[in-house]
Amino acid sequence: MEPERLFKRKIYNRLLQWKKNSNGRSALLIEGARRIGKSTIVRTFARNEYETFIFIDFTKCSKEVKDLFNDISDLNYIFLRLQLVYGIKLVERKSLIVFDEVQFQPLARQAIKSFVEDGRYDYIETGSLISIRKNTKNILIPSEEERITMFPMDYEEFRWALGDTATIPLLRSVWEQPQPLKEAHRKLMRDFRLYMLVGGMPQAVDAYISSNNFEVVDQTKRLILDLYDEDFGKIDPTGKAARIFAAIPAQLNSNTSRYQISSIFPGAHAKDFIELISEMEKSKTVNVSHHSDDPNVGLGSTEELQHYKMFVGDTGLFVTLAFRDKAFTENTIYEHLLSNKLSTNLGYLYENVVAQMLTASGNKLFYHVWPTESRKHNYEVDFLLSRGTKIMPIEVKSSSYKAHTSLNEFCKKYSSRITNDRYLIYTKDYTRIESVKYLPVYLTYFL
């Protein structure tokens, strides 16, 4: 079996910062979807930054290890047993204990308070679906726990994996002093479409680097989607969560103003699914954009919980999910999308990658829909970002980019509430026409 390929990830610096600032006064919880590299980065960090470490994987460890956390009245005994089981000597203030997939032993998470107060060692927890209510309803969440979210590899991390350290600094200079890229734009778009196809799941990126074969990449992503189906089965044995997830591409492609639960479950009402959608959002497998009924700087106070759009957390997985019902040999999406020759309107695909990039940059997603004067149609602004005391409107286009009536009307209606910057994200080169900045999609990274 080939050794696991290690990719440079930005979250490593966050771990260094936590270790320095905390100095044992808090544990760190890393939340994120399955297969985004949480365990790998923590194991690498432990190996590099500590004298010794014990890595407890609660999906594989023995019942003896799990049962140690049922009674934490004697920490000396727990530490002694862990050292004997794992054959590793712990060194005071120089060792790390990792609770991997801690949601499978919630009592270990609850015990963090006592471990941190004891102060001998550092602690990092990782978890998928960790915020699900049923995993935490009977335990006390420790206040000594700091939380950070890990996302799929962003575009810069993806370029690093391919050995490219030049592209993002170049794009940053363009962002800071906007100008058309002319001949370079075509290659930059092709490179970005590759990111959309492969995605940011480390296993998929590794498969691409190792094989240079999209069929191998696609098969890797299908296995990840199978894991997600298993996870959804754990939080919702009825199968509804899995069906909601599977329908995301079709829902976005239908160009409706919200996710239509009733089209998946006839007769169902959105209000009955609020809790399940919240659980799916906390699983980090999806990004949810809520409708703001009165766009203002406090977007969170105007969100409608029953009116939302849903995106797949990783656009590479989105591509595979959209064509999951076809065998790879029948699927020309990779070849055609990479060469930009796919005839279908790919607006929904670009909308998904923009949602992914905005979320990874720390933005909470909102959008706004309102009726035209005739009330026969709706205007819609795809994304709204809060910036200081103003809001920034964003429209995403993959075609017909010269028509952006919704963006224009939004800026008229809410002129006093918006920033001077308003963006249309599209597939062409950078330009500016009056107050609208036309951004090639790869520059979304800097928003």
C-alpha positions in Angstrom: 0.0 0.0 0.0 1.4 3.4 -1.0 2.1 5.9 1.8 -0.5 8.6 2.3 0.4 11.8 0.4 0.7 14.8 2.7 -0.6 18.1 1.4 0.2 21.5 2.7 -2.9 22.9 4.5 -3.5 26.3 5.9 -5.2 25.0 9.0 -1.7 23.9 10.2 -0.9 27.5 11.1 -4.2 27.7 13.1 -3.0 24.7 15.1 0.4 26.3 15.7 -1.4 29.5 16.9 -3.7 27.5 19.2 -0.7 25.6 20.7 1.2 28.8 21.4 -1.7 30.9 22.7 -3.5 28.2 24.7 -0.4 26.6 26.4 -2.6 23.9 27.7 -5.5 26.0 28.9 -7.9 24.8 26.3 -8.5 21.8 24.0 -9.1 22.2 20.3 -12.0 20.7 18.4 -11.7 20.5 14.6 -15.1 20.0 12.9 -15.6 19.1 9.3 -17.1 16.7 6.8 -15.7 13.2 6.3 -12.6 12.8 4.2 -11.4 16.4 4.2 -8.1 15.6 5.9 -8.7 16.3 9.6 -7.0 13.2 10.9 -4.1 13.5 8.5 -3.3 17.1 9.4 -3.7 16.4 13.2 -1.4 13.4 13.0 1.2 15.4 11.1 0.9 18.2 13.6 1.3 15.8 16.5 4.4 14.2 14.9 6.1 17.5 14.1 5.2 19.6 17.2 5.3 17.2 20.2 7.8 14.9 21.7 5.2 12.1 21.9 1.5 11.7 21.1 -1.3 9.1 21.5 -3.8 9.0 18.7 -7.1 7.5 19.7 -9.4 6.7 16.8 -12.8 6.1 18.3 -14.0 4.3 15.2 -11.4 1.6 15.6 -10.2 1.6 19.2 -10.9 -1.3 21.6 -13.8 -1.3 24.0 -11.3 -1.1 26.8 -10.1 2.3 25.6 -13.6 3.6 25.0 -14.7 2.4 28.5 -11.8 4.4 30.2 -13.9 7.5 29.7 -17.0 6.2 31.5 -15.4 7.0 34.9 -12.8 9.9 35.0 -12.4 10.1 38.7 -8.8 8.7 38.5 -6.9 10.5 35.7 -3.7 8.8 36.7 -5.2 5.4 36.0 -6.5 6.6 32.6 -3.2 8.0 31.5 -1.4 4.9 32.7 -3.8 2.6 30.7 -3.5 4.7 27.6 0.3 4.5 27.7 0.3 0.7 28.2 -2.3 0.1 25.4 -0.6 2.3 22.8 3.0 1.6 24.0 3.8 5.3 24.1 5.3 7.3 27.0 3.5 10.6 27.7 5.7 13.6 28.7 4.2 16.3 30.8 3.6 19.5 28.7 5.4 17.9 25.8 2.8 15.4 24.7 -0.5 15.5 22.8 -3.6 13.2 23.1 -5.8 13.1 20.0 -9.5 12.1 20.2 -10.2 11.3 16.6 -13.9 11.0 15.6 -14.8 11.9 19.1 -18.5 11.8 18.4 -18.3 8.0 18.7 -17.4 8.5 22.4 -19.2 11.6 23.6 -18.0 11.0 27.2 -14.4 11.6 26.1 -15.5 15.0 24.8 -17.2 15.7 28.1 -14.1 14.7 30.0 -12.0 17.4 28.3 -12.9 19.8 31.1 -11.1 17.6 33.6 -8.2 16.8 31.3 -7.6 20.5 30.6 -7.8 21.4 34.3 -5.3 18.6 35.1 -2.9 20.4 32.7 -0.4 17.7 32.0 -1.0 17.3 28.3 -2.5 19.0 25.2 -5.7 17.7 23.6 -7.1 17.9 20.1 -10.5 16.5 19.1 -11.7 15.8 15.5 -15.3 15.1 14.5 -17.7 14.7 11.6 -21.4 15.3 12.3 -20.1 16.3 15.7 -22.8 18.9 16.4 -25.7 16.5 15.8 -28.0 16.8 18.8 -28.3 13.1 19.5 -24.5 12.9 20.0 -24.4 15.6 22.6 -27.8 15.6 24.3 -26.7 13.8 27.4 -23.3 15.4 27.9 -22.0 18.7 29.1 -20.1 20.5 26.3 -16.8 21.7 27.9 -16.2 25.5 27.9 -12.5 24.7 27.7 -13.0 23.7 24.1 -12.1 25.9 21.2 -13.6 25.1 17.8 -12.4 25.6 14.3 -13.9 24.3 11.1 -11.9 22.6 8.4 -13.0 22.8 4.8 -12.1 21.0 1.6 -8.8 22.2 0.0 -9.3 25.8 -1.2 -8.1 26.9 -4.6 -4.6 27.9 -3.3 -4.1 24.6 -1.5 -5.2 22.8 -4.7 -2.6 24.8 -6.7 0.0 24.0 -4.0 -0.8 20.3 -4.4 -0.1 20.5 -8.1 3.3 22.2 -7.4 2.1 25.7 -8.4 3.0 28.5 -6.0 2.9 31.3 -8.6 -0.8 31.5 -9.6 -2.4 32.8 -6.4 0.2 35.6 -5.8 -0.4 36.6 -9.4 -4.1 36.7 -8.9 -3.7 38.6 -5.6 -1.8 41.3 -7.5 -4.6 41.5 -10.0 -7.2 41.7 -7.2 -5.2 44.6 -5.6 -4.8 46.4 -8.9 -7.6 45.2 -11.1 -6.8 44.8 -14.8 -7.7 42.4 -17.6 -5.5 39.4 -17.9 -6.0 39.0 -21.7 -4.1 35.9 -23.0 -3.5 34.5 -19.5 -7.2 34.4 -18.7 -7.9 31.3 -20.9 -5.3 29.2 -19.0 -6.4 30.6 -15.7 -10.0 29.5 -16.4 -8.9 26.1 -17.6 -6.9 25.6 -14.4 -9.9 26.7 -12.3 -12.2 24.4 -14.2 -9.8 21.5 -13.2 -10.3 22.5 -9.6 -14.1 22.4 -10.1 -13.9 18.9 -11.6 -11.5 17.4 -9.1 -12.6 19.3 -6.1 -10.8 19.8 -2.8 -11.2 16.4 -1.1 -7.6 15.2 -0.5 -8.3 11.7 -1.7 -9.7 13.0 -5.0 -6.7 15.4 -5.4 -4.3 12.5 -4.7 -6.1 10.3 -7.2 -5.7 13.0 -9.9 -2.0 13.5 -9.2 -1.3 9.8 -9.0 -3.3 8.7 -12.1 -4.0 11.8 -14.2 -7.2 9.9 -15.0 -10.6 11.4 -14.4 -12.3 8.0 -14.2 -10.1 7.2 -11.2 -10.9 10.6 -9.7 -14.6 10.1 -10.2 -14.5 6.6 -8.6 -12.8 8.1 -5.6 -15.4 10.7 -5.2 -18.2 8.1 -5.6 -16.7 6.3 -2.6 -16.8 9.5 -0.6 -20.4 10.1 -1.5 -21.2 6.5 -0.4 -19.7 7.4 3.0 -21.8 10.5 3.2 -24.9 8.3 2.5 -23.9 6.2 5.5 -23.5 9.3 7.7 -26.9 10.7 6.7 -28.3 7.3 7.6 -26.9 7.8 11.2 -28.6 11.1 11.7 -31.8 10.2 9.8 -32.6 6.5 9.5 -35.7 7.4 7.4 -33.4 8.3 4.5 -34.8 11.8 4.0 -31.4 13.5 4.6 -29.8 11.3 1.9 -32.5 12.1 -0.6 -32.4 15.8 0.2 -28.6 15.8 -0.4 -28.9 13.7 -3.7 -31.4 16.2 -5.1 -29.2 19.3 -4.7 -27.9 19.4 -8.3 -31.5 19.0 -9.7 -32.8 21.7 -7.3 -30.2 24.2 -8.3 -30.6 23.4 -12.0 -34.4 24.0 -11.7 -33.7 27.7 -11.1 -36.3 28.0 -8.4 -36.0 30.6 -5.7 -35.6 28.1 -2.9 -35.1 24.4 -2.2 -38.5 22.8 -2.9 -38.9 20.1 -0.3 -42.4 19.3 -1.7 -40.8 18.2 -5.0 -38.8 15.5 -3.2 -41.5 14.6 -0.7 -45.0 15.4 -2.2 -47.2 17.1 0.4 -44.3 17.9 2.7 -43.9 21.3 4.3 -40.6 23.2 4.7 -41.3 24.0 8.3 -41.2 20.3 9.2 -37.7 20.0 7.9 -36.0 22.9 9.6 -34.3 20.7 12.2 -33.0 18.2 9.7 -31.7 20.9 7.4 -29.9 22.4 10.4 -28.3 19.1 11.2 -27.2 18.6 7.6 -25.7 22.1 7.6 -23.8 21.3 10.8 -22.4 18.2 9.2 -20.4 20.5 6.9 -21.3 18.3 3.9 -23.5 21.1 2.6 -23.5 24.9 2.5 -26.9 26.5 3.1 -27.8 30.0 1.9 -30.8 31.5 3.7 -33.1 34.0 2.2 -32.9 37.5 3.8 -36.4 39.0 3.7 -35.1 42.6 4.4 -31.5 42.8 3.3 -29.6 45.0 5.8 -26.3 44.9 7.7 -27.7 42.4 10.2 -28.4 39.8 7.7 -28.7 37.0 10.3 -31.7 38.8 11.9 -33.6 38.7 8.7 -33.0 35.1 7.5 -36.0 32.9 6.7 -35.3 29.3 8.0 -37.9 27.8 5.6 -36.6 29.6 2.5 -33.1 28.5 1.5 -30.8 27.2 -1.2 -28.5 24.3 -0.6 -25.1 23.6 -2.1 -22.7 20.7 -1.9 -19.7 21.5 0.4 -17.2 20.4 -2.3 -17.8 21.2 -6.0 -15.9 18.2 -7.1 -18.4 16.0 -5.2 -21.2 18.1 -6.7 -20.0 17.2 -10.3 -20.0 13.5 -9.4 -23.3 13.8 -7.6 -25.0 15.4 -10.5 -24.1 12.5 -12.8 -24.1 9.8 -10.2 -26.8 7.8 -12.0 -24.5 7.3 -15.1 -21.5 5.1 -15.4 -18.3 7.1 -15.9 -18.0 5.8 -19.5 -21.3 7.5 -20.4 -20.3 10.7 -18.7 -18.7 13.4 -20.8 -19.0 16.2 -18.2 -15.2 16.0 -17.4 -14.0 16.2 -21.0 -16.5 18.9 -22.0 -16.3 21.0 -18.9 -12.5 21.1 -18.9 -12.5 22.3 -22.5 -15.5 24.6 -21.8 -17.6 22.9 -24.5 -20.5 21.6 -22.4 -23.7 22.8 -24.1 -25.9 22.8 -20.9 -26.1 26.0 -18.8 -23.6 25.5 -16.1 -24.8 28.4 -13.9 -25.7 26.1 -11.1 -22.2 24.6 -11.1 -20.5 28.0 -10.9 -23.0 29.0 -8.2 -21.9 26.0 -6.1 -18.2 26.7 -6.4 -18.8 30.4 -5.5 -20.8 29.3 -2.4 -18.0 26.9 -1.5 -15.3 29.7 -1.8 -17.3 32.3 0.1 -18.0 29.8 2.9 -14.3 28.8 3.2 -13.4 32.5 3.5 -15.6 32.8 6.6 -18.8 34.3 5.0 -22.3 33.2 6.1 -24.4 32.9 3.0 -27.6 34.9 2.2 -29.5 35.7 -0.9 -32.6 37.8 -1.8 -35.6 37.3 -4.1 -38.4 39.8 -4.7 -41.1 40.1 -7.4 -41.0 42.3 -10.4 -43.5 45.1 -10.8 -45.7 42.8 -13.0 -45.3 40.0 -10.4 -45.0 37.5 -13.2 -41.4 36.9 -12.5 -38.9 37.4 -9.6 -35.6 39.3 -9.3 -32.9 37.4 -7.5 -29.4 38.4 -6.2 -27.4 35.2 -5.7 -25.3 36.2 -2.7 -25.2 39.0 -0.1 -22.2 39.5 2.1 -22.0 41.7 5.2 -19.2 44.3 5.0 -19.0 46.7 7.9 -22.3 48.7 8.0 -23.2 47.8 4.4 -24.1 44.7 2.3 -22.3 43.6 -0.8 -24.4 42.1 -3.6 -23.1 39.4 -5.9 -24.6 37.8 -9.0 -23.2 34.7 -10.6 -23.4 34.0 -14.4 -22.0 31.4 -16.7 -23.7 32.9 -19.8 -25.7 36.0 -20.8 -23.5 38.1 -18.5 -24.4 41.4 -20.1 -27.9 41.1 -18.7 -27.9 41.6 -14.9 -31.2 43.2 -14.3 -31.6 41.7 -10.8 -28.3 43.2 -9.7 -29.3 46.6 -11.1 -32.7 46.6 -9.6 -31.3 45.5 -6.2 -28.8 48.4 -6.2 -31.6 50.8 -7.0 -34.0 49.5 -4.3 -31.3 49.3 -1.5 -28.9 52.0 -2.7 -28.4 53.4 0.9 -27.6 49.9 2.3 -25.0 48.6 -0.2 -21.2 49.0 -0.6 -19.7 50.9 -3.5 -18.5 47.4 -4.7 -21.0 45.2 -6.4 -19.9 42.2 -8.3 -20.9 40.0 -11.2 -18.9 36.8 -11.1 -18.6 35.1 -14.5 -16.2 33.1 -16.8 -14.8 36.0 -18.9 -11.9 38.4 -18.2 -11.9 41.1 -15.6 -13.6 44.4 -16.6 -15.5 47.2 -15.0 -18.6 48.8 -16.4 -19.8 51.8 -14.4 -20.2 50.6 -10.8 -20.2 46.9 -11.6 -17.0 44.9 -11.3 -17.0 41.8 -13.6 -14.8 39.2 -11.8 -13.6 36.0 -13.4 -14.7 33.3 -11.1 -11.2 32.4 -9.9 -11.0 35.9 -8.2 -13.9 34.9 -5.9 -11.1 33.6 -3.7 -10.3 37.1 -2.6 -13.9 38.3 -1.7 
